[in-house]
Amino acid sequence: MNVPIEWKPAAIHELQRHLGGFTDWTLCGGCSLDLIVGRKTRSHTDIDVGVFRSQLVTCLHTIGKDQVFLCRPAGGRVLWDGSAIDPGVHDIWISDRDRKRWLMQIMVFEDDGDRVFYRRDPRISWPKWSHSSSIDGLEVLNPLITFLYKANKLKMDEKDVMDIITCIEGAVTRRCSERRHV
C-alpha cells in the first residue's frame, strides 16, 4: 500500500473538486487567516479544512476511502476502511488518487446539535452560526477559534506563532475598518 510522504496541497479553488458533492466544510489554518487579512502572510506547506464530526463519515465517503488516512492519536496514519471514525481521531489526511502526495488535512470539530465544542475543554463551546463566515463565497473559520487552537500549546512551531500574530493583527485591522465605515 502506498502512503504519501510529501505534501502538494490543493489550491483553495480546487478544494471543492476534491471534496466532491460535500459542501459543508470550512477553510481553516494559515490559508484561512490569509483570506481574513487579505494578503499572504507566510508560505503554506499544507491546507486545512474543517468538518463537523456529525458529518464526517458522509464527507469521507464522498472523497473515497482509498484517499483517506486517519491520523492515530499515538502517531502514524492508517488507511480508512469505510467504517465509523473513532472519537480519538481528530485529524485526517487526504491523498491524491495515486497516493503519491497529500492534498489536504481535515480537522474534525466536535459538535452536538447547534453547538461546537472545543475538544481540549468541552466547557468551551460556541453556536454553529459563529463557527465561520463567508469571504468571497468561501466559508472561513472564525479567527478566534484558530487562535484558541494555536495558542493552547506548551511549545509552538514558528508557523503557529506567525498565525497567532496574524489573528491578533487581523482582528484589529477588521475592527478599525468597521469603525471607519460606521
Summary of the structure (lengths in Angstrom):
residues: 182
radius of gyration: 16.4
end to end distance: 58.0
largest distance: 58.0
contacts: 503
relative contact order: 0.18
helix: 36%
strand: 26%
